[in-house]
Amino acid sequence: MTKIVYEIIRHDGGWAFRLGDTISATYPNHDAAYNAAKRVAVEQMRPGETAGISWEDERGRWHDEISPGDDRPEVDIKDA
């Protein structure tokens, strides 16, 4: 099972959450950013429908896959 970790960070004079190189919108305070990350984490773990997906890798090659709706990652929030 894949595990992803959202990290709560200071950002643009406020707070945000980050996953890899992607940073969320800026929230006015820590609690707002944490609660937003928590909502996203819950959504990320919720089962969905099986769907076809296409994605481009770092070399510019496209891949087609089937993503089962019950193949959800384990999600955690790192709060320094």
VMD Tcl script that draws the C-alpha trace (Angstrom):
set ca {
  {0.00 0.00 0.00}
  {1.21 3.48 -0.84}
  {1.65 5.98 1.99}
  {1.51 9.72 1.46}
  {2.26 12.39 4.05}
  {0.90 15.93 4.05}
  {3.20 18.30 5.93}
  {1.97 21.46 7.67}
  {4.31 24.37 6.83}
  {4.59 28.15 7.13}
  {3.90 29.74 3.74}
  {3.38 33.26 2.36}
  {2.82 34.85 5.77}
  {0.42 32.12 6.87}
  {0.19 28.35 6.91}
  {-0.28 25.67 4.24}
  {0.13 21.97 3.71}
  {2.55 20.35 1.29}
  {2.72 17.04 -0.51}
  {6.07 16.64 -2.24}
  {6.64 19.84 -4.24}
  {2.97 20.83 -4.26}
  {1.82 23.44 -1.74}
  {-1.80 24.19 -0.91}
  {-3.42 27.59 -0.72}
  {-2.27 29.74 2.20}
  {-4.44 29.68 5.33}
  {-4.47 32.44 7.95}
  {-3.46 30.18 10.84}
  {-2.05 26.78 11.70}
  {-5.38 25.25 12.71}
  {-7.04 26.21 9.43}
  {-4.20 24.62 7.43}
  {-4.26 21.49 9.59}
  {-8.04 21.13 9.26}
  {-7.80 21.57 5.48}
  {-5.08 18.90 5.28}
  {-7.24 16.61 7.41}
  {-10.21 17.07 5.03}
  {-7.98 16.30 2.03}
  {-6.54 13.22 3.78}
  {-10.03 11.85 4.46}
  {-11.00 12.41 0.81}
  {-7.78 10.72 -0.34}
  {-8.60 7.56 1.64}
  {-12.25 7.36 0.57}
  {-12.93 4.53 -1.91}
  {-14.15 5.57 -5.33}
  {-14.92 3.97 -8.66}
  {-12.51 2.03 -10.82}
  {-11.29 4.41 -13.52}
  {-8.80 4.64 -16.34}
  {-6.06 7.19 -15.79}
  {-3.35 8.65 -18.01}
  {-0.22 10.29 -16.62}
  {3.04 11.70 -17.91}
  {6.32 10.72 -16.31}
  {9.39 12.91 -15.82}
  {10.73 11.86 -19.24}
  {7.61 13.04 -21.04}
  {6.23 9.54 -21.68}
  {2.52 8.91 -21.23}
  {1.17 5.89 -19.38}
  {-2.37 4.46 -19.28}
  {-3.48 2.48 -16.24}
  {-6.57 1.23 -14.50}
  {-6.97 2.59 -10.99}
  {-9.20 0.39 -8.83}
  {-11.53 2.43 -6.65}
  {-10.54 0.49 -3.55}
  {-6.78 0.99 -4.05}
  {-6.43 3.95 -1.69}
  {-3.22 5.13 -0.03}
  {-2.50 5.32 3.66}
  {-2.44 9.04 4.53}
  {-0.75 10.85 7.41}
  {-0.26 14.48 8.42}
  {3.17 15.61 9.67}
  {2.86 18.59 11.95}
  {6.22 19.95 13.08}
}
mol new
graphics top color blue
foreach p $ca { graphics top sphere $p radius 0.5 }
foreach p [lrange $ca 0 end-1] q [lrange $ca 1 end] { graphics top cylinder $p $q radius 0.2 }
display resetview
